[in-house]
Amino acid sequence: FIRVKVTVSVLGRFHAYELAAQLQRHGVLHRLLTSLPVSAAARFGISPANVRTQLLPEILKRGLARLPGEKTGIWADALAASWYDHWAAGQVENGQDIFVGWSGFSRRALARAKAMGAITIVERHSAHMALQQELLTEEFARHGLRFTPTAASIVERELAEYDEADYLSVPSLY
């Protein structure tokens, strides 16, 4: 009987904690990498021994987003994503079989996991990034609102992740 080791990486939470909790329940969670405190994962029953956290990207994202300026939040998101991905890539270890990284902040970590022989999966929580930008622009215009697009660096990062990953996971029928 072969038991796989799965690492899940997420900036924030999304549905990563539910995924990690189920992987742990089945004995295959190797590690949950996150920007939230260990106590957040513990609320989902995830063992602190399985959690590695880096709070700085989350603090940067939330703190910088409060500064004045129309594009400050976009800049904060891009900086936090890059910082988190750099940290997460350093957490990738030999011996993990599958790496699941959330889109937008997993490019380096995916490349490192793949180089170490892991199967890589990008978890995309919405439509393809290019289509998402198009749909949001159209919907905002339809209601007379101006859409502030996602930072170009994040769009480019996501598209690169799609190319890097072995698989894309979209938990939706859409």
N, C-alpha and C positions, 0 to 999 in steps of 0.2 A: 504494500500500500504506500503510494507516494503522496506526500503532503507538500503542497506548494506554499510559498511565502509571498504575500502580497503587501506592497507598500502603497498607501493612499496619501496624496499630497494636495492640500487645498489652502489657499489664502482666504480666510474667513471660514464659512461653514457649509453653505449650500446644502446638498444632501449627502455630503461626504461622511458625516458622522453616522448616519444611518447605514451607509455602506460599510464603514469600518466596524460598526457594532455587529453587523451580520457576518462579516468576515471573521471577526474574533469569535463569535458564537460557533462557527464551523471550524475553528482552530487554524485558520490560515492567515490571519492578520499578522504581518511582520512588524509594521510600523504605520502610525498615522502621523504625518507631518502637517503642522498647522500653525497659523498665526494667532490663534486664540489660546487662552490659558488651559493648562491641563484639566482644571476643574470643569471647563466646558465639555470636554470629552467624557469626563467621569459621569456627567449627568445622563449620558447615553449608555453607561455601563462599560465604557472602554477602559481597560486597565491602564493606569498611569505608566506602567512599565512599557507599554506599547506606543506611547505618545512622545513625540519630540516637538517642541514648540519654539518659535522665534517671534516674540511679541513686537519687535521694533517696526516691521512693515505695517502692522495694523495700527500702531500708535501714530506712525507717520501719516498714513492714509487718513485717519480720522482727525488728527490734529491739523494737518495742512489744509484739509477740505474746509476748515472753519475760517481760514484766512480770506480776506476780501479779494475779489477778482473773479471774473466770469469763468476763467479757465483754470483756476487753482485746483478745483476738484479733479479735473482731467489730469493735470500734471501730477497731483498727489497719487492718483490711481496708477499712473505709469511708473512712477518712482517706486511705489510699494511693490508692484508686480515684479519689476526687475530685481529689486533687493531680495524679495522672497524667493524668487527662482534661483538666484545665486546661492542663497543659504540652502535651499532644498537640494540642489545639485550636490552640495557638499555632504548631505546626509545619506545619499544613495550609497548602498553597500553591496559588495559582492555577496552572492548567495540568495538574493531575492529573485524570485522567478517572474513576478509581474509587477509593473509599476503603473499606477493609475494616477494621472495628474490632471487637475482641473485646467480647462483652457484659459489662456491669458497669462498664466504665470508658471509654465512648466517646460519651456523650451530647453533650457540647459539641463534640467533634471531628466527630461526624456532622453536627451542625447547621451548623458552619462549612464543611465540605466541600460539603454540599448547597447552601448559600448561594453557593458559588463555582462551582456547576454540575456537581459530580461526582456520579456514581451512588454511592449509599451502601449498604453491606452490613454487617449485624451478623452476626458469627460466634458462634453459640451452641453450646457444646460439650456441652449436655445437653438435657433436656426443658425445655419452657416453664418459666420461673422459678416461676410460681404452682403448676404441677403438681409441679415438683420439691420445693417446700416441703411440699406435701400428702403426696407419696409418702414422703419422708424422715420426716415426723412419724409416719405410719402404721407404717413399718418399725421405727423405733426403739421405738414403743409395743409392737409385736408381740414384741419381745425384752426388754421391761421396762426400756428405757433412755429417758432424757429427751433429746429432740432440742433443740439450741440453734439456733433459726432464723437464717437469714441476716439481717443488719441490714436494718431496714425501708428505710433510705436506699438500699441497694444494690438491693433488690427494686423500689422505685419507679424508680430509675435505669434498671434493665433494661427495665421495662415501657415507660418513656418512649422508650428506644432502639428497641424494637420498632415503636413508632408513628412515630418519626422516620425510620427507615431505608426505603430503597426496596425492599430485599430482606433476607430472613433466610436465613442458611445454617446448616444443621444437618447435619454430616457423619455421618449415621447413618440407618439404615432405621427406627429406633425412632420 
